[in-house]
Amino acid sequence: MDPNTLSARLAQIDPLVMAGIAATLAALLLAGGLLTVILMIMRSRRRADEAEAARYAAELAEQRMNDIARMQAETAGQVLAMGQMLHAKQSELQNTVHTRLDAVSDRLGQSMQATTKQTTENLAKLNERLAVIDNAQKNITDLASQVTSLTSVLANKQQRGAFGQGRMEMIIQDGLAKGSYEFQFTLSNRMRPDCAIFLPDQRPLVIDAKFPLEAFTAFREAQTDEARGAAAKLLRQHVGAHVGDISKKYLIPGETQDLALMFVPSESVYAELHDSFDDVVQKAYRSKVVIVSPSLLMLAIQVIQQIQKDARMREAADKIHAEVGHLMDDLRRLQDRVLKLQQHFGQANEDVRQILVSAEKVEKRAGRIRDVEFDGDDNDTAVLPAPFPRRLEAGE
């Protein structure tokens, strides 16, 4: 539209109408100012509310942080107390184990020292016995090389008997301890053998040293076959009679051993007796009489000595068995106590594990609280948290 035309039309309007329009415009301007003031007041109130909500949230967060710090302090105290208790238990266990080990070591050391001492003494005694046996064997060898005939050495029957008795006594005294034998021991039938050796079953082993050397000397001195046959017959009679006397006089059932020994004082006589008169030896075996030479008698003495030693070891084995039983009882009690201590350690480890789990959960919750954002949108109404936070349930 043309400006001139518009001015002309405005000039044509009624002044009253213009005045009304002006009043309306003024009213509108006043309403707009009031509206602006009201909006400013509402905005300031909204900001005040938001500041109050932020302050309340900060106080609540501070309260929660204080609670978390208190819980962490209590947890640290419990962990410290648990560590001190574990350290005390470990020290007690170490002291107990060290005490037990020291006691066992002392016992083992004393036992080993006693065993070593006893073994050394036994070896020394064995060496002494072996030296004695070697000397005796050397003496017997020298004597056998020097004696060419019993007739030239022994002139009569009494001397021959003393010779055999002396050799037998020397061998027994060298091989056995005193108290384990007795010369001229009296049996219940009042017979007195030359020697009785007491075995562990308390039945004596009888030894007779009166070998009939007269018939054997006659057999050796026979010049013809006829004289030799007569001497051999006489020898069988004398030896058989002597074997019968030993079996009858010295073998008492239940009192003596089932066998008796007939001592021949010469190795050469014993060898020739076995070579030429095997029937006499077999007859003696059947009569439970064993003919022995000096070497065989020494061997028999060694066997008897070992039997006596085994008997003493069996007696000592009962004491050793009892001590081993006591030691096993001590070890069993130690094992039970170690198992109980292991159970205590297992329970303590489980408690520590649960404490660590709780501490980890507390740390996670503190992280979540730390990451919470309280700045909201200006166009949204702020949502205040609950005035009283819920309590943590057990195990959370």
C-alpha positions in Angstrom: 0.0 0.0 0.0 1.2 3.6 -0.7 2.4 5.5 2.4 0.4 8.5 1.5 -2.7 6.5 1.3 -2.0 4.9 4.7 -1.5 8.3 6.3 -4.7 9.6 4.8 -6.6 6.7 6.3 -5.0 7.1 9.8 -6.0 10.7 9.7 -9.5 9.7 9.1 -9.6 7.5 12.3 -11.4 8.9 15.4 -9.1 10.3 18.0 -11.1 8.4 20.7 -10.3 5.2 18.9 -6.7 6.2 18.9 -6.8 6.9 22.6 -8.3 3.4 23.2 -5.7 1.8 21.2 -3.0 3.6 23.1 -4.5 2.6 26.4 -4.7 -1.0 25.2 -1.1 -0.9 24.2 -0.1 0.5 27.6 -2.1 -2.2 29.3 -0.4 -4.8 27.2 3.0 -3.4 28.0 2.2 -3.3 31.8 1.0 -7.0 31.6 4.1 -8.0 29.8 6.3 -6.3 32.5 4.3 -8.1 35.3 4.6 -11.4 33.5 8.4 -10.8 33.2 8.7 -10.1 36.9 6.6 -13.2 37.7 8.8 -15.3 35.5 11.9 -13.9 37.1 10.6 -14.6 40.6 9.7 -18.2 39.6 13.1 -18.8 38.1 14.8 -17.5 41.2 12.6 -19.8 43.4 13.4 -22.7 41.1 17.1 -22.1 41.4 16.8 -21.8 45.2 15.0 -25.2 45.3 17.7 -26.7 43.1 20.4 -25.3 45.4 18.6 -26.8 48.5 18.3 -30.2 46.7 21.9 -30.1 45.8 22.9 -29.2 49.4 20.7 -32.1 50.8 22.2 -34.5 48.3 25.7 -33.4 49.3 24.9 -33.8 53.0 23.5 -37.3 52.2 26.6 -38.2 50.2 28.8 -37.0 53.0 26.8 -39.0 55.5 27.2 -42.1 53.3 30.9 -41.5 52.9 31.3 -41.2 56.7 29.4 -44.5 57.1 31.7 -46.2 54.5 34.8 -44.8 56.2 33.6 -46.1 59.6 32.9 -49.5 58.1 36.3 -49.5 56.5 37.9 -48.6 59.8 36.0 -51.4 61.6 37.0 -53.9 58.8 40.6 -52.8 59.0 40.5 -53.4 62.8 39.0 -56.8 62.4 41.5 -57.7 59.7 44.4 -56.5 62.0 43.0 -58.5 64.9 42.6 -61.6 62.7 46.2 -61.1 61.5 47.5 -60.8 65.1 45.5 -64.0 66.1 46.9 -65.9 63.1 50.4 -64.7 63.9 50.0 -65.9 67.5 48.6 -69.3 66.4 51.4 -69.7 63.9 54.0 -68.9 66.6 52.3 -71.4 69.0 52.3 -74.0 66.3 56.0 -73.4 65.5 56.9 -73.6 69.2 54.9 -76.9 69.6 56.5 -78.4 66.4 60.0 -77.4 67.5 59.5 -78.8 70.9 58.2 -82.1 69.5 61.0 -82.3 67.0 63.6 -81.5 69.6 62.2 -84.3 71.9 62.1 -86.8 69.0 65.7 -85.8 67.9 66.9 -86.2 71.5 65.4 -89.6 71.7 66.7 -90.7 68.3 70.1 -89.3 69.2 70.3 -91.2 72.5 69.0 -94.4 70.8 71.6 -94.1 68.0 74.4 -93.4 70.5 73.4 -96.3 72.7 73.1 -98.6 69.6 76.5 -97.4 68.3 78.1 -97.9 71.6 76.6 -101.4 72.0 77.6 -102.3 68.4 81.1 -101.1 69.0 81.4 -103.1 72.2 80.0 -106.2 70.5 82.4 -105.8 67.6 85.3 -105.4 70.1 84.2 -108.5 71.9 83.8 -110.4 68.6 87.3 -109.3 67.6 88.7 -110.5 70.9 86.9 -113.8 70.5 88.1 -114.2 67.0 91.7 -113.5 68.1 91.3 -116.1 70.9 89.9 -118.6 68.4 92.7 -117.9 66.0 95.3 -118.4 68.7 93.5 -121.5 69.8 93.4 -122.8 66.2 97.1 -122.0 65.8 97.9 -123.8 69.0 95.8 -126.8 68.0 97.5 -126.9 64.6 100.9 -126.7 66.2 100.0 -129.4 68.6 98.6 -131.6 65.9 101.8 -131.3 63.9 103.9 -132.2 66.9 101.8 -135.1 68.2 102.5 -138.1 65.9 101.0 -140.7 68.2 98.8 -140.6 71.2 100.8 -143.4 72.7 104.0 -141.4 72.7 102.3 -138.4 74.3 100.1 -140.1 76.8 101.5 -143.0 78.8 98.4 -144.2 80.7 94.6 -144.0 80.8 94.4 -141.3 83.4 96.7 -139.0 81.4 94.7 -139.6 78.3 91.5 -138.7 80.2 93.0 -135.6 81.6 94.2 -134.6 78.2 90.7 -134.9 76.6 89.1 -133.1 79.6 91.6 -130.3 79.4 91.2 -129.6 75.7 87.4 -129.7 76.0 87.4 -127.2 79.0 89.8 -124.9 77.2 87.5 -124.7 74.1 84.4 -124.1 76.1 86.0 -121.5 78.4 87.2 -119.6 75.4 83.9 -119.7 73.6 81.2 -119.2 76.3 80.6 -116.7 79.0 80.8 -117.8 82.7 77.5 -119.0 84.0 76.3 -120.5 80.7 78.1 -123.8 81.4 79.2 -125.9 84.3 81.8 -128.7 84.6 80.9 -131.9 86.5 77.3 -130.8 86.6 75.0 -133.1 88.7 71.9 -134.4 87.0 68.7 -135.5 88.7 69.9 -139.2 88.4 73.1 -138.1 90.3 75.2 -138.6 87.2 77.9 -136.0 86.6 78.9 -135.4 82.9 82.1 -133.7 82.1 80.3 -130.5 81.0 76.8 -129.2 80.8 76.0 -126.1 78.6 72.8 -124.3 79.5 70.6 -123.3 76.5 67.8 -120.8 76.6 65.2 -123.4 77.3 67.1 -124.2 80.5 67.8 -127.8 79.4 71.6 -128.5 79.4 73.5 -129.9 76.5 75.7 -132.7 77.9 79.3 -133.2 76.7 81.4 -136.3 77.5 85.2 -136.2 77.0 86.1 -139.8 77.9 86.7 -141.3 74.5 88.1 -144.9 74.6 91.6 -144.3 73.1 93.0 -147.7 74.2 91.2 -149.7 71.5 92.1 -147.0 68.9 95.8 -147.2 69.9 95.7 -151.0 69.6 94.1 -150.6 66.1 96.9 -148.3 65.0 99.7 -150.5 66.4 98.4 -153.7 64.8 101.0 -155.1 62.4 99.0 -157.9 60.7 95.5 -158.1 59.2 94.5 -160.5 61.8 95.6 -158.3 64.7 94.1 -155.3 62.9 90.7 -157.0 62.5 90.7 -158.0 66.2 91.6 -154.4 67.2 88.8 -153.1 65.0 86.3 -155.4 66.6 87.5 -154.3 70.1 87.2 -150.7 69.0 83.6 -151.1 67.9 82.8 -152.8 71.2 84.4 -150.1 73.3 83.0 -147.2 71.4 79.5 -148.8 71.2 79.5 -149.4 74.9 80.6 -145.9 75.7 77.9 -144.5 73.4 75.4 -146.6 75.2 76.6 -145.3 78.6 76.2 -141.7 77.4 72.8 -142.3 76.1 71.6 -144.1 79.2 73.2 -141.9 81.8 73.1 -138.4 80.4 70.0 -138.2 78.2 67.0 -137.6 80.5 63.7 -136.7 78.7 62.4 -133.3 79.7 65.6 -132.5 81.7 68.4 -132.5 79.1 68.7 -131.9 75.4 67.7 -134.7 73.0 71.4 -134.9 71.9 74.7 -135.4 73.7 78.2 -134.7 72.4 81.1 -137.2 72.7 84.4 -135.3 72.4 87.4 -136.8 70.6 90.5 -134.8 71.5 92.3 -135.4 68.2 91.5 -134.4 64.7 93.4 -137.3 63.3 91.5 -139.8 65.5 88.2 -138.3 64.5 89.1 -138.4 60.7 90.2 -142.0 60.9 87.2 -142.9 62.9 84.9 -141.5 60.1 87.0 -143.1 57.4 87.3 -146.6 58.8 84.4 -146.9 61.3 81.4 -145.2 59.7 79.1 -147.9 61.2 80.2 -146.8 64.7 79.4 -143.1 63.9 76.0 -144.0 62.4 75.2 -146.1 65.5 76.1 -143.2 67.7 73.8 -140.9 65.6 71.0 -143.4 66.1 71.6 -143.3 69.9 71.4 -139.5 69.8 75.1 -139.1 70.5 77.2 -136.9 68.2 80.9 -137.5 68.0 82.8 -134.2 67.6 86.4 -133.2 67.1 88.0 -130.0 68.6 87.1 -128.1 65.4 83.6 -129.3 65.4 83.2 -128.6 69.1 84.4 -125.0 68.5 81.8 -124.7 65.7 79.1 -126.1 68.0 80.2 -123.5 70.7 79.8 -120.7 68.1 76.3 -121.9 67.2 75.4 -122.1 70.9 76.7 -118.7 71.5 74.6 -117.3 68.6 71.5 -119.1 70.0 72.1 -117.5 73.4 72.6 -114.1 71.7 69.4 -114.5 69.8 67.6 -115.4 73.1 68.9 -112.2 74.7 67.9 -110.2 71.6 64.4 -111.7 71.8 64.2 -110.6 75.4 65.3 -107.1 74.4 62.9 -107.1 71.4 60.0 -107.0 73.8 61.3 -103.8 75.4 62.0 -102.3 72.0 58.5 -103.2 70.8 57.0 -101.5 73.9 59.1 -98.4 73.3 58.1 -98.4 69.6 54.5 -98.6 70.7 54.9 -95.6 73.0 56.5 -93.7 70.1 53.7 -94.6 67.8 51.2 -93.3 70.4 53.1 -90.0 70.6 53.1 -89.7 66.8 49.4 -90.5 66.7 48.6 -87.8 69.2 50.8 -85.4 67.3 49.0 -86.1 64.1 45.6 -85.5 65.8 46.8 -82.2 67.2 48.1 -81.1 63.8 44.8 -82.1 62.1 42.9 -79.9 64.7 45.3 -77.1 64.1 44.8 -77.5 60.3 41.0 -77.2 60.9 41.5 -74.0 62.9 43.7 -72.6 60.0 41.0 -73.6 57.5 38.3 -71.8 59.5 40.5 -68.7 59.8 41.2 -68.7 56.1 37.5 -68.9 55.4 36.8 -65.9 57.7 39.5 -63.9 56.0 38.1 -64.8 52.6 34.6 -63.6 53.7 36.1 -60.4 55.1 37.9 -59.7 51.8 34.6 -60.4 49.9 32.8 -57.8 52.1 35.6 -55.3 51.7 35.4 -55.7 47.9 31.7 -55.2 47.9 32.0 -52.1 50.1 34.7 -50.7 47.7 32.3 -51.3 44.7 29.5 -49.5 46.5 31.8 -46.6 47.3 32.8 -46.4 43.7 29.1 -46.4 42.6 28.3 -43.6 45.1 31.4 -41.6 43.9 30.3 -41.9 40.3 26.7 -40.6 40.9 25.9 -37.2 39.1 23.6 -34.8 40.9 23.4 -32.0 38.1 19.9 -32.3 36.5 18.3 -30.8 33.4 17.0 -27.2 33.8 13.8 -28.1 32.1 13.2 -31.1 34.4 12.0 -31.0 37.9 14.8 -32.2 40.3 14.0 -35.5 42.0 15.2 -35.5 45.6 16.5 -38.8 47.1 14.7 -40.5 49.9 15.3 -38.7 53.2 16.4 -42.0 54.9 18.6 -44.3 52.8 17.8 -48.0 53.1 20.1 -50.1 55.2 22.5 -52.6 53.5 21.3 -56.1 53.9 23.7 -58.8 55.2 25.9 -60.1 52.5 25.4 -57.1 50.1 
